[in-house]
Amino acid sequence: MGAGHAHKLYRQGHSPVHGLPPHCKLVAVFCFVLVVVCTPREAMWAFGLYAALLGAVAAVARIPAGFLLKRLVVEVPFVAFALLMPFVVPGEQTTVLGVSVSVPGLWGAWNVLAKATLGVAASVLLASTTELRAVLLGLQRLKLPPLLVQIASFMIRYGDVVTDEMRRMAIARRSRGFEARGVRQWRVLAASAGALFIRSYERGERVHLAMVSRGYAGTMPVIDEVTADRRQWAYAATLPVLALAVCLLGWTL
């Protein structure tokens, strides 16, 4: 898989959560999100317990609350959609703060907001404690189609290359006195975008030829074999198992 690749969501640490094999964490997060989705929306207390479980994981991983909250901003589109539901979903009406809203819309907004927030928070915790390279190794260990893993790997690495190329082109434009102030400058920006596409395409061809010349035949060699023992699987299963117990209580109470 090559050298390690850091990302902005990752927070360096040496906690028990950081030390878990990546495929164990991937399975744990997937099962947790699945349990959250299956929880009845009327069991509002259950979602509070789910949040407490994620808070406990964050505490064990030594991830500050502020670090997580800042990265939950990605959820804003879901929040905007949820806030509109009480006004557009038909059904029985009720009054909240002097405004007439739909009862089914309120339940739908709560359902989307609660489950989306918990899912995003679980994903952020996974990204905060697992490097991208480790995630790819975990996906490979879970027998995800190798071609998809390779595409994801190349996309991550090549994304940085393209971003760095964009930065250099922007510096070159500014050094020549260019400033995008209006529609008249769009022509220059369009030309830059075209040049970036051509450079990226040519670079991709050169990289592919270099890989083929080194024996690439459609599969990447596995440098690090990631394994997990029963203790690590049991440790990772703690979160989804506790969440499943809460979900079952939510359906029975």
Secondary structure, DSSP 8 states (H G I E B T S, - for coil): --S----TT-----SHHHHS-HHHHHHHHHHHHHHHHHS-TT-HHHHHHHHHHHHHHHHHHT--HHHHHHHGGGGHHHHHHHHHHHHHS-S-EEEETTEEEEHHHHHHHHHHHHHHHHHHHHHHHHHHHS-HHHHHHHHHHTT--HHHHHHHHHHHHHHHHHHHHHHHHHHHHHHTT----SGGGHHHHHHHHHHHHHHHHHHHHHHHHHHHHTT-SS-----S-----HHHHHHHHHHHHHHHHHHHHHHH-
